[in-house]
Amino acid sequence: MFESISQLLDESETKSIPLHKLILKDESEYTHISESDIIERLKKTLTIMKQSLEKALKTDIELPIKEASNQAKKLLTPGIFFGDNMKDAIAWAMIISEYNSGMGLIVAAPTAGSSGVLPAVLFKAKDILGKSEEDVFNALVVAAAIGAIIGNRAMLSGSEGGCQAEVGVASAMSAAAITYMAGGSHTQISNAIALSLKNLLGLVCDPVAGLVISPCIKRNAIGVVNAFLATEMALSGLTSIIPADEIIDAMMKVGRKLPYELKETGLGGIAATKTGKRIKKSIFSDN
């Protein structure tokens, strides 16, 4: 199993093996599971991602926080400042996140609270770039490896490190995936990861009433925009002064320093506002 982004990318470069093939080979050797079984499992994951979007688009989901219900589909309208592609991607991420909060089946990528980011970015990038299903699958393999490295090197839990470890990591996984899908170099992939992750460094986890609804659903939208932005910058030749692995280490240290009120307890941030407390009371007043 790869311990760092640099190790993964360097080995792919040195051995002249496409990134997704190296990742599948390494996963098979590490887990003693055949590559064909791993591929089958990942294809099932991709199918569930697609179904979560398709089903969510057809469902009106009522959430415990009424003010947060049925907001995502309002974005399925012509863009004002964003083009239609970006508005679609933002809407898709929020729709999947709403579907998750309504107890629909999703893929935790890397967590349920950030489940809308990666599928929205993957599927919209496929449309924009005119790529095949195979290209999307290969990008998913890359995203999975990046998530695993960050999870092993730092954390993937809002209760451990704040939302930087959920939406932040989902955004980094997505940026790596679509940079690869677009034919970006290893250096550009590394920069896309670094740029996206540090853009959301320190993002707190402060769910109103302790529910994965507000601000979680709209933060999935931020993750999408951030992933496309970081990818656009990396593919344009912009670089991160700080390497990706060092940013992951910094994220770990920041997460440890965040007070517990800002790590999924619902006791700080917007959860502790007057309105946040009112919403919590209205939901749990009978309990």
ABEGO torsion letter per residue (X at the ends): XBABAAAAAAAAAAAGBBAAAAAAAAAAAAAGBBAAAAAAAAAAAAAAAAAAAAAAAABBBBBABAAABGAAAAABBBBAABBAAAAAAAAAAAAAAAAAAAGBBBBBOABAAAAAAAAAAAAAAAAAAGBBAAAAAAAAAAAAAAAAAAAAABBABAAAAEAAABAAAAAAAAAAAAAAAAGBBAAAAAAAAAAAAAAABGBBBBBBGGBBAOAAAAAAAAAAAAAAAAAAAAAAGBBBABBAAAAAAAAAAAAAABBAAABGAGABEAAABAAAAAAAAAAAAAX
